[in-house]
Amino acid sequence: DDPDVSSAWLSFWHCQQATDPAQPCRRTALAQPLTLLNVHRHLKLMGAPLVTEVAEDPEKVSTVHLQLGLPLVFILSQKETYEADRRTAEFVAWQLLGKAGVALLSRDLVDLNVLHRSNVALKTPEEGMPIQYLVLEDTDEVITLVEDKSKVKQIQEDEQEEEEEEDEDEIENNNQDIQDDQVVEAVSRDKKRELPLEQILVLTEENFRSSLSEAVRTVVLFYASWEAVSLAVLRSYSEVAAHLKGTPGVLLSRVNCWDWPGLCSQENVTQFPTIKIYKEGQQSVTYDGMWGTEELSSFILLSRVSCPVKLATMDEAEGYLRGEFPPELSSHHHTSLLGVFSTATSEAREAFEEAGSILSGHIRMGMYFEDDALALSQKYSVSPPALLLGRSGGRSVEGIALSKHSVQDMVQMIRYELLDIFPEITVPNLPQYLQLRKPFLILFSAGDISQMESREMLKLAKGRPQQAFVACWLNLKKTPVGHGILRMYFSTTPSLPVLLWVNLHAGGQVFKFPSEEPITEMNILSWLEKLQAGLEIPSSTLSEEDWKPPLPAYDFLQMMEPSVPELSPQTSPHPGDTPEQHPPKSPGGDAAGGDGAIREEASQGSTAEEVGSPGRDLRGTAPRLAARDKQGRRHSEL
Amino acid sequence: LGLALYAGSLCAVSGATFVYHDYCVIGAGPAGLQAAYFLQQAGRDYIVFERSHAPGSFFALYPRHRKLISINKQYTGKSNSEFNLRHDWNSLLSHDRRLLFRRYSRDFFPNADTMVRYLEDFASLLKLRVQYNTAIIHVTLEENEQAWNGHYFLLTDQDRKNYKCSSLLVAAGMWVPNVVNFPGSEYVEGYETVSINPEDFAGQTVLILGRGNSAFETAENILGVTNFIHMVSRSRVRLSWATHYVGDLRAINNGLLDTYQLKSLDGLLEGDLEDLAIVKDKKGKLHITLRFYLENRNISAGIDSITLPQDELDNFATRAPYDRVIRCLGWKFDFSIYNRSLRMVPGKGNIKKYPQIKPSYESRGTRGLFVLGTASHSVDFRKSAGGFIHGFRYTTRAVHRLLENRHHGVPWPSTVYPITQLTNSIIKRVNEASGLYQMFSVLADIILLRENATAFEYLEEYPIGVLAELEMQTGRKARNGLFVIIMEYGRNFSGADKDVFYYNRAVGEAQHAWQSNFLHPVIYYYKHLPTEREMRLRPPDWPLPRPDAIHHIVEDFLTDWTAPNAHILPLRRFLENCLSTDLRSFFAESCFLFAFTHQKLPPFCQQGYVRMQGLVGSQELRHHAVQAGLLQDYTHTDFSGDRPPDSHDGSQEQLMRDHAIPVHPLQHLVNAKDE
């Protein structure tokens, strides 16, 4: 009785409840395959009351839904809100029709030993499962809760089926040989695509020196053609090449260290990938930023001017702060950083220059030390040595007195000054803020944040200059991975925007700002006070777990022991010193290779081979390849 | 430092005049020149003594038929210079690319004259300090507490000139012919002097004593013109392609095996040469008999009075008389020049032709005396390549590094890497390193882990025989465990009597890698440096004691171990499990997610992304990762109506599965507060 799903379906039309004959009746389609059992079940469910009212201990309640293996949702009601709760229950019941039952439980009649704030309870059909009491904010959360439950169940069932299948097929059951490195797998899957590398010069031991002397500036990517991370970077690099095509004075090139190991070690390249920028007569600069197309392009473009660039006149200095000078960089909207020094402050100036060479490529840095330096700096009410920070095209210029003269301090300070007060957190910029090692007060927003939120948050951030936290926001549209974060915190995406306090570095608690309260500086501050006082309960806590090996390795030592008796630990001088360095294997995964020979024999129709000579030729591997294809979990390759 | 003042200067000690050098090298053959190169590069005070007027005097004579059996591969399809050295068995190591043997000869098996020319160029282009026409005829010790090793080495040459050194490197090679004495051995011609002109053998019947490459090389030369050749030796023939030892009979010389097995009159016999006797008849023909028959007889009494085996056994195999008997029994080390105080004694058993040395190549009898080159082959005789140029060029470098550490405080060269580079650094080396490949099971790369396994130190080509002494010998610390990377053949694959072409001889699957037969990388993991005792008690035929864990990278037909799933993935899992960490690489987006959802980050994110070197990845790559279920795509998440995302599917959680927040947030609420 295999149903043909495409040609027939069954719906239950709820015309009995229809109040207005002009309106079409509601209907509920049967979601399962059209089998006798399913039809019976569906009809039974449709016949059950939409909302059951209960006045007893929910543990004892049983309805047709539970009997049919579906969950039952209790809406916890009070006398005062009965009408509203009843409407909510009915609304939810319609949504869940056929998937779960809905009951209205009156708290006044039953003595429930649960949180007063709880408004929903969930009872699952499994025997012995405790009832979950929850505080939910809207009806969608209820629906999600039920649907996710059933999905999880579905998945588990699927997995079980799969596992059974695997057992039957005698396939590796612990998946050790399935790639779980996202970068390696992505690069493998992309290997057949031809990369547009025409713009990138291939350098070899023979032409390396001569090529460097041909261009003003040569960017060299050192990579290894077998190494996934460097191949991933090569892909971004090819995008950079397309992006920078036609930029004068910059030559993009690459060296495959698998072909030219001598050249790579001579250039001090010990790991892949490495990008260096060579300029005639100068020491090469090693790129130390994000391996992304934008970041790399910007680095290369910024590297074209010296860092810091010496400004000769007051006009140039002003133009520089506005972002108009030097012209090569006018298209780049970076903050302009200008060091102003009087002729007497050479120590600070040298440190600044040194800092410039460290920050080269990442930051626009200028330097002015003409006679009228004092006049320039006083315009921004500081006196040399000082830093001037020109943001947004010079519309706001901030003056900062330079007090520390060590290079390290200066680099640190410049980095710090360039951080935004209320930044939008993105994947590339998060590390800069992580380095502050402070908790995050972060507003997750579905898109751009509103004027009001922005204003209030900025006030909050600015109001406390030595603040103990990073105030920031995240645009889920621009940084969709934020959904993943929210899902980890709350299982479902809460209503947005949502303001969170995340203790990233100490304790890992996540607190959620009450959604009913408007996001204002005052509210946030009082909430933060409550947080500090320990009056709030964290919504979630970040996992403290160490990053352990995702899967066990082949235990060759164990496999070897039977055939190499002299290896057994008894002959080892320290018996009992054998480590338990292999994590426990999944049941049945023991001796995965040890009985490989037997397995192999079975799959080959029991050729009488000596034990310990597994399929060693193409014939031996052929059935496996086929099995893999069937699994469809691995890229196909020979 | 005081010693340096004497450098190269004459000084009078106990009446005699000495020229002093820190290092004296005996012999300007390949090993002596190789040692000289490293000493020169390090700026050390050294001198090489060569008895001849030019380097490589052995090669000026030998092999007699002038064909070297070391391969000189012109092409490998690769430009990797280190990899290509795996298939260049004649070049010495240097920075000068002109000194690659393929620039000297296009022959796969080059002529020995080319080797002589090459060695001359090596010495002159690199301006090595070689004193020619100086035969060291005596070496003795002078006790001195100030000396590096408690004594100086005093050397005397043929003109009674004296030299004094702190360290003596013996690279004199093996040039004393092995001679067997039996009645009638005076009729035997030596390989050293026998004619190499085939015409001299026309119509003759020849007996060759020995079964090595020189014996077969000699036979090969005259195979076509003799009546027949018989070859006699104690042991069965050892074919190099069965034993995987380059010193055994090579296919290029084995024509006689063909004619023997195809019954073209030539033949092989087994027998102890000590039992042999040769009798010359009146016509000058040589008859084989047994020493046994000669007892109480006088050979000079004439052939008629001597019993020949065929008198009793009329089908005795070598009953036919021979025109010539040629001895091709190889060479031994010249022990004669060393004073007894140096205790330069022969090894035991089948290595008695070599002087006794430790696995560090230092003499067992005398501290500060190192044996290099062919004479040092006792360490890996019949196993690896230490007796040949392509092997000892690396062991010589290892000895140099030991000396640099011991005498000059220069620790063994090493590179420190972050732990994220662990898999890569191993893959790079096993794919290109020539020293590991040639000196398999003898030289090993060592990875010393730093505290908390966040970084490691990589040392190349250390002699594993002295693994227990690693800290003392290298000046590096091994406190937090180590990996030892070597290459091995399968345990029961090699041997003179083994069938190396049996069906199913090659393993293809990573999970059976430990049964690999052909040369493949093996990684041993030790939590603590093995002790001397553990090294001594290691299983027989094992290069190392039982490790805490072991990994075999499955043998590869192309010797290219870069396959992501078959080679790199199992290696990564092994390393992860040894270190108890997660060594996967992640795109920046994953690190971003982890940074917000985990208090700790995997090493790749910690050492990359957090330091602002995250791997952003191109659109296509991220798309592939999503397709593979290893990265979740949130871009299509519909959040306009606060709706939960629908794109939830099972496989995407693979990454997060083990690392999910342990306390379900909603449960947390319930449990925390009971009102």
HADDOCK unambig.tbl for C-alpha pairs under 7 A between the chains (distance, minus, plus):
assign (segid A and resid 114 and name CA) (segid B and resid 674 and name CA) 6.15 0.50 0.50
assign (segid A and resid 114 and name CA) (segid B and resid 675 and name CA) 6.40 0.50 0.50
assign (segid A and resid 115 and name CA) (segid B and resid 670 and name CA) 6.99 0.50 0.50
assign (segid A and resid 115 and name CA) (segid B and resid 673 and name CA) 6.82 0.50 0.50
assign (segid A and resid 115 and name CA) (segid B and resid 674 and name CA) 5.78 0.50 0.50
assign (segid A and resid 115 and name CA) (segid B and resid 675 and name CA) 5.37 0.50 0.50
assign (segid A and resid 116 and name CA) (segid B and resid 675 and name CA) 6.71 0.50 0.50
assign (segid A and resid 133 and name CA) (segid B and resid 670 and name CA) 6.71 0.50 0.50
assign (segid A and resid 134 and name CA) (segid B and resid 666 and name CA) 6.46 0.50 0.50
assign (segid A and resid 144 and name CA) (segid B and resid 644 and name CA) 6.67 0.50 0.50
assign (segid A and resid 155 and name CA) (segid B and resid 650 and name CA) 6.36 0.50 0.50
assign (segid A and resid 177 and name CA) (segid B and resid 565 and name CA) 6.83 0.50 0.50
assign (segid A and resid 179 and name CA) (segid B and resid 565 and name CA) 6.53 0.50 0.50
assign (segid A and resid 179 and name CA) (segid B and resid 569 and name CA) 6.88 0.50 0.50
assign (segid A and resid 180 and name CA) (segid B and resid 630 and name CA) 6.85 0.50 0.50
assign (segid A and resid 181 and name CA) (segid B and resid 584 and name CA) 5.30 0.50 0.50
assign (segid A and resid 181 and name CA) (segid B and resid 585 and name CA) 6.09 0.50 0.50
assign (segid A and resid 182 and name CA) (segid B and resid 585 and name CA) 6.94 0.50 0.50
assign (segid A and resid 182 and name CA) (segid B and resid 586 and name CA) 6.25 0.50 0.50
assign (segid A and resid 182 and name CA) (segid B and resid 625 and name CA) 5.49 0.50 0.50
assign (segid A and resid 182 and name CA) (segid B and resid 630 and name CA) 5.28 0.50 0.50
assign (segid A and resid 182 and name CA) (segid B and resid 631 and name CA) 6.79 0.50 0.50
assign (segid A and resid 183 and name CA) (segid B and resid 585 and name CA) 6.02 0.50 0.50
assign (segid A and resid 183 and name CA) (segid B and resid 586 and name CA) 6.05 0.50 0.50
assign (segid A and resid 183 and name CA) (segid B and resid 587 and name CA) 6.70 0.50 0.50
assign (segid A and resid 185 and name CA) (segid B and resid 625 and name CA) 6.66 0.50 0.50
assign (segid A and resid 186 and name CA) (segid B and resid 621 and name CA) 5.19 0.50 0.50
assign (segid A and resid 186 and name CA) (segid B and resid 622 and name CA) 6.93 0.50 0.50
assign (segid A and resid 186 and name CA) (segid B and resid 624 and name CA) 4.88 0.50 0.50
assign (segid A and resid 186 and name CA) (segid B and resid 625 and name CA) 4.82 0.50 0.50
assign (segid A and resid 187 and name CA) (segid B and resid 621 and name CA) 6.43 0.50 0.50
assign (segid A and resid 189 and name CA) (segid B and resid 624 and name CA) 6.41 0.50 0.50
assign (segid A and resid 190 and name CA) (segid B and resid 621 and name CA) 6.88 0.50 0.50
assign (segid A and resid 226 and name CA) (segid B and resid 562 and name CA) 6.00 0.50 0.50
assign (segid A and resid 232 and name CA) (segid B and resid 617 and name CA) 5.94 0.50 0.50
assign (segid A and resid 233 and name CA) (segid B and resid 617 and name CA) 6.74 0.50 0.50
assign (segid A and resid 235 and name CA) (segid B and resid 618 and name CA) 6.41 0.50 0.50
assign (segid A and resid 236 and name CA) (segid B and resid 617 and name CA) 6.51 0.50 0.50
assign (segid A and resid 236 and name CA) (segid B and resid 618 and name CA) 5.61 0.50 0.50
assign (segid A and resid 258 and name CA) (segid B and resid 80 and name CA) 6.46 0.50 0.50
assign (segid A and resid 259 and name CA) (segid B and resid 78 and name CA) 6.87 0.50 0.50
assign (segid A and resid 259 and name CA) (segid B and resid 79 and name CA) 5.28 0.50 0.50
assign (segid A and resid 259 and name CA) (segid B and resid 80 and name CA) 4.51 0.50 0.50
assign (segid A and resid 260 and name CA) (segid B and resid 79 and name CA) 6.79 0.50 0.50
assign (segid A and resid 260 and name CA) (segid B and resid 80 and name CA) 5.40 0.50 0.50
assign (segid A and resid 261 and name CA) (segid B and resid 80 and name CA) 6.43 0.50 0.50
assign (segid A and resid 288 and name CA) (segid B and resid 613 and name CA) 6.31 0.50 0.50
assign (segid A and resid 289 and name CA) (segid B and resid 612 and name CA) 5.55 0.50 0.50
assign (segid A and resid 289 and name CA) (segid B and resid 613 and name CA) 4.95 0.50 0.50
assign (segid A and resid 290 and name CA) (segid B and resid 612 and name CA) 5.55 0.50 0.50
assign (segid A and resid 290 and name CA) (segid B and resid 613 and name CA) 4.15 0.50 0.50
assign (segid A and resid 290 and name CA) (segid B and resid 614 and name CA) 4.95 0.50 0.50
assign (segid A and resid 290 and name CA) (segid B and resid 615 and name CA) 6.43 0.50 0.50
assign (segid A and resid 290 and name CA) (segid B and resid 616 and name CA) 6.93 0.50 0.50
assign (segid A and resid 291 and name CA) (segid B and resid 613 and name CA) 6.13 0.50 0.50
assign (segid A and resid 291 and name CA) (segid B and resid 614 and name CA) 5.95 0.50 0.50
assign (segid A and resid 291 and name CA) (segid B and resid 615 and name CA) 4.97 0.50 0.50
assign (segid A and resid 291 and name CA) (segid B and resid 616 and name CA) 5.66 0.50 0.50
assign (segid A and resid 292 and name CA) (segid B and resid 615 and name CA) 6.70 0.50 0.50
assign (segid A and resid 292 and name CA) (segid B and resid 616 and name CA) 4.87 0.50 0.50
assign (segid A and resid 292 and name CA) (segid B and resid 617 and name CA) 6.45 0.50 0.50
assign (segid A and resid 427 and name CA) (segid B and resid 588 and name CA) 6.72 0.50 0.50
assign (segid A and resid 427 and name CA) (segid B and resid 589 and name CA) 6.04 0.50 0.50
assign (segid A and resid 427 and name CA) (segid B and resid 592 and name CA) 5.90 0.50 0.50
assign (segid A and resid 431 and name CA) (segid B and resid 609 and name CA) 6.89 0.50 0.50
assign (segid A and resid 431 and name CA) (segid B and resid 610 and name CA) 5.01 0.50 0.50
assign (segid A and resid 431 and name CA) (segid B and resid 611 and name CA) 6.71 0.50 0.50
assign (segid A and resid 431 and name CA) (segid B and resid 612 and name CA) 5.79 0.50 0.50
assign (segid A and resid 446 and name CA) (segid B and resid 639 and name CA) 6.85 0.50 0.50
assign (segid A and resid 480 and name CA) (segid B and resid 634 and name CA) 5.11 0.50 0.50
assign (segid A and resid 480 and name CA) (segid B and resid 635 and name CA) 5.30 0.50 0.50
assign (segid A and resid 481 and name CA) (segid B and resid 593 and name CA) 6.74 0.50 0.50
assign (segid A and resid 481 and name CA) (segid B and resid 634 and name CA) 5.72 0.50 0.50
assign (segid A and resid 483 and name CA) (segid B and resid 634 and name CA) 6.61 0.50 0.50
assign (segid A and resid 484 and name CA) (segid B and resid 593 and name CA) 6.97 0.50 0.50
assign (segid A and resid 485 and name CA) (segid B and resid 593 and name CA) 6.14 0.50 0.50
assign (segid A and resid 485 and name CA) (segid B and resid 596 and name CA) 6.59 0.50 0.50
assign (segid A and resid 485 and name CA) (segid B and resid 597 and name CA) 6.45 0.50 0.50
assign (segid A and resid 488 and name CA) (segid B and resid 597 and name CA) 6.93 0.50 0.50
assign (segid A and resid 489 and name CA) (segid B and resid 665 and name CA) 6.96 0.50 0.50
assign (segid A and resid 490 and name CA) (segid B and resid 665 and name CA) 6.32 0.50 0.50
assign (segid A and resid 492 and name CA) (segid B and resid 644 and name CA) 5.94 0.50 0.50
assign (segid A and resid 493 and name CA) (segid B and resid 642 and name CA) 6.91 0.50 0.50
assign (segid A and resid 493 and name CA) (segid B and resid 644 and name CA) 5.78 0.50 0.50
assign (segid A and resid 494 and name CA) (segid B and resid 642 and name CA) 6.89 0.50 0.50
assign (segid A and resid 495 and name CA) (segid B and resid 642 and name CA) 5.41 0.50 0.50
assign (segid A and resid 496 and name CA) (segid B and resid 642 and name CA) 6.93 0.50 0.50
assign (segid A and resid 504 and name CA) (segid B and resid 596 and name CA) 6.84 0.50 0.50
assign (segid A and resid 504 and name CA) (segid B and resid 599 and name CA) 6.46 0.50 0.50
assign (segid A and resid 505 and name CA) (segid B and resid 599 and name CA) 6.65 0.50 0.50
assign (segid A and resid 508 and name CA) (segid B and resid 599 and name CA) 6.18 0.50 0.50
assign (segid A and resid 539 and name CA) (segid B and resid 665 and name CA) 5.57 0.50 0.50
assign (segid A and resid 540 and name CA) (segid B and resid 665 and name CA) 5.01 0.50 0.50
assign (segid A and resid 541 and name CA) (segid B and resid 661 and name CA) 6.88 0.50 0.50
assign (segid A and resid 542 and name CA) (segid B and resid 597 and name CA) 5.20 0.50 0.50
assign (segid A and resid 542 and name CA) (segid B and resid 598 and name CA) 4.95 0.50 0.50
assign (segid A and resid 542 and name CA) (segid B and resid 599 and name CA) 5.88 0.50 0.50
assign (segid A and resid 542 and name CA) (segid B and resid 661 and name CA) 6.04 0.50 0.50
assign (segid A and resid 543 and name CA) (segid B and resid 597 and name CA) 6.70 0.50 0.50
assign (segid A and resid 543 and name CA) (segid B and resid 598 and name CA) 4.80 0.50 0.50
assign (segid A and resid 543 and name CA) (segid B and resid 599 and name CA) 5.95 0.50 0.50
assign (segid A and resid 543 and name CA) (segid B and resid 659 and name CA) 6.88 0.50 0.50
assign (segid A and resid 543 and name CA) (segid B and resid 660 and name CA) 6.79 0.50 0.50
assign (segid A and resid 543 and name CA) (segid B and resid 661 and name CA) 4.88 0.50 0.50
assign (segid A and resid 543 and name CA) (segid B and resid 662 and name CA) 6.52 0.50 0.50
assign (segid A and resid 544 and name CA) (segid B and resid 598 and name CA) 6.31 0.50 0.50
assign (segid A and resid 544 and name CA) (segid B and resid 599 and name CA) 5.24 0.50 0.50
assign (segid A and resid 544 and name CA) (segid B and resid 600 and name CA) 6.44 0.50 0.50
assign (segid A and resid 545 and name CA) (segid B and resid 659 and name CA) 6.82 0.50 0.50
assign (segid A and resid 546 and name CA) (segid B and resid 600 and name CA) 6.41 0.50 0.50
assign (segid A and resid 547 and name CA) (segid B and resid 581 and name CA) 5.44 0.50 0.50
assign (segid A and resid 547 and name CA) (segid B and resid 582 and name CA) 5.35 0.50 0.50
assign (segid A and resid 547 and name CA) (segid B and resid 602 and name CA) 5.60 0.50 0.50
assign (segid A and resid 548 and name CA) (segid B and resid 580 and name CA) 5.42 0.50 0.50
assign (segid A and resid 548 and name CA) (segid B and resid 581 and name CA) 4.32 0.50 0.50
assign (segid A and resid 548 and name CA) (segid B and resid 582 and name CA) 5.21 0.50 0.50
assign (segid A and resid 549 and name CA) (segid B and resid 576 and name CA) 5.23 0.50 0.50
assign (segid A and resid 549 and name CA) (segid B and resid 577 and name CA) 5.75 0.50 0.50
assign (segid A and resid 549 and name CA) (segid B and resid 580 and name CA) 5.79 0.50 0.50
assign (segid A and resid 549 and name CA) (segid B and resid 581 and name CA) 4.99 0.50 0.50
assign (segid A and resid 549 and name CA) (segid B and resid 582 and name CA) 4.61 0.50 0.50
assign (segid A and resid 550 and name CA) (segid B and resid 582 and name CA) 6.48 0.50 0.50
assign (segid A and resid 551 and name CA) (segid B and resid 573 and name CA) 6.92 0.50 0.50
assign (segid A and resid 552 and name CA) (segid B and resid 573 and name CA) 6.46 0.50 0.50
assign (segid A and resid 552 and name CA) (segid B and resid 577 and name CA) 6.46 0.50 0.50
assign (segid A and resid 553 and name CA) (segid B and resid 570 and name CA) 6.62 0.50 0.50
assign (segid A and resid 553 and name CA) (segid B and resid 573 and name CA) 4.91 0.50 0.50
assign (segid A and resid 553 and name CA) (segid B and resid 574 and name CA) 4.91 0.50 0.50
assign (segid A and resid 553 and name CA) (segid B and resid 577 and name CA) 6.47 0.50 0.50
assign (segid A and resid 554 and name CA) (segid B and resid 511 and name CA) 6.45 0.50 0.50
assign (segid A and resid 556 and name CA) (segid B and resid 514 and name CA) 6.33 0.50 0.50
assign (segid A and resid 556 and name CA) (segid B and resid 550 and name CA) 6.24 0.50 0.50
assign (segid A and resid 556 and name CA) (segid B and resid 551 and name CA) 6.40 0.50 0.50
assign (segid A and resid 557 and name CA) (segid B and resid 549 and name CA) 6.23 0.50 0.50
assign (segid A and resid 557 and name CA) (segid B and resid 550 and name CA) 5.95 0.50 0.50
assign (segid A and resid 566 and name CA) (segid B and resid 539 and name CA) 5.57 0.50 0.50
assign (segid A and resid 567 and name CA) (segid B and resid 539 and name CA) 6.27 0.50 0.50
assign (segid A and resid 567 and name CA) (segid B and resid 546 and name CA) 6.43 0.50 0.50
assign (segid A and resid 572 and name CA) (segid B and resid 546 and name CA) 6.74 0.50 0.50
assign (segid A and resid 573 and name CA) (segid B and resid 534 and name CA) 6.41 0.50 0.50
assign (segid A and resid 578 and name CA) (segid B and resid 548 and name CA) 6.26 0.50 0.50
assign (segid A and resid 579 and name CA) (segid B and resid 548 and name CA) 6.47 0.50 0.50
assign (segid A and resid 581 and name CA) (segid B and resid 577 and name CA) 6.25 0.50 0.50
assign (segid A and resid 581 and name CA) (segid B and resid 578 and name CA) 5.97 0.50 0.50
assign (segid A and resid 582 and name CA) (segid B and resid 577 and name CA) 5.87 0.50 0.50
assign (segid A and resid 593 and name CA) (segid B and resid 511 and name CA) 5.62 0.50 0.50
assign (segid A and resid 593 and name CA) (segid B and resid 512 and name CA) 6.28 0.50 0.50
assign (segid A and resid 616 and name CA) (segid B and resid 504 and name CA) 4.84 0.50 0.50
assign (segid A and resid 616 and name CA) (segid B and resid 505 and name CA) 6.53 0.50 0.50
assign (segid A and resid 616 and name CA) (segid B and resid 506 and name CA) 5.13 0.50 0.50
assign (segid A and resid 616 and name CA) (segid B and resid 507 and name CA) 4.40 0.50 0.50
assign (segid A and resid 616 and name CA) (segid B and resid 508 and name CA) 5.49 0.50 0.50
assign (segid A and resid 617 and name CA) (segid B and resid 504 and name CA) 5.66 0.50 0.50
assign (segid A and resid 617 and name CA) (segid B and resid 506 and name CA) 6.49 0.50 0.50
assign (segid A and resid 617 and name CA) (segid B and resid 508 and name CA) 6.74 0.50 0.50
